[in-house]
């Protein structure tokens, strides 16, 4: 029972760390993920980049590095957000 309790606490902590990480990423000026990207990519981030949590720049770099391994929904949303961000930077 104790092992189950600690495993549950660990999972909840990881979810909170990931949510916080993506929230912080979305508020940075350099690159902002949409709430849709956070929703679509949280599972991929845990699957591919859990070792980088809670380091936001490393999570972002890891997700970009593993782009070909992302789920179709996550990849599509990230590509859209990247294109929109590049458009904003080009117009400045």
N, C-alpha and C positions, 0 to 999 in steps of 0.2 A: 504494500500500500504506500509506503514512503517513497519508493522508486517511482510509482505512478504519479504521486503528488509533485515530486521534483521535476519529472518529465513534463508535466502540464505547465508548471511554473516556467520552465525553460522555453517551451513553445510560446507561451503568452509573452514572455520577455522578448523573444525574437520578433514576434509580430509587432509589438510596440516599437522596437528599435527600427524595424523596417519602415513602418508607417511614419515614424519621426524622421527617418532619413529621407524618404521621398518627399515629405512635407518641406523639409529644409531645402532640398534640391529645387523644389518648385518655387521657392521664394528667392533663389539666388538670381542675380542679374546675368550671369554668364550663360546659364542654360536652365530653362524652366520646363519641367515636365508638367503636362496637364493632369488634372485629377483623373481623367480617363486613362492616361498612361500609367499612373500609379495603380489604378484598379486592375488594368489588364496585365501589368508586368510584375506585380508583387510576387506571384508564384514563381515566375522565372528568376527573379532576383534571389529568392530563397534557394532555388534549385541550383543556380549557376554561380552565385556570388555571395553565398552566406558567410564565407570566410572574411569578406570585406566589411561586413556590418560592424559598427555604425559609421565607418569612414565614407562620407558622401562622395567625395571625388573618386575614391577607389571603386565604389559601387557603380558610379556612372561609367568609368573607364572599363570596368569588367563587363557591364552590359553591352557596351559598344564592341568590345573585343569578342564577345560571344553572340554577336548579332545573328549569325547564321544558325545558332542553336535556340534562338528565342521562339516562342509560340507565334503563330501567324498574326494573332490579334495584337500582341505586344509589339512585334516588329513593325506592323502597319502604323500603329499609333506613334511609336517612337520616330519613324521616318517622317510622318506628318509633322510632328512637333519640331523635329530638326529642321525641316524645310521652312517652317514658319519662323523659327528662330534665326535661321540664316537670312531670310528675307528682311527681318527687323534689323539685323546687324548691317546688311548691305545698304539699307536706306538711311542709316545714321551718318 
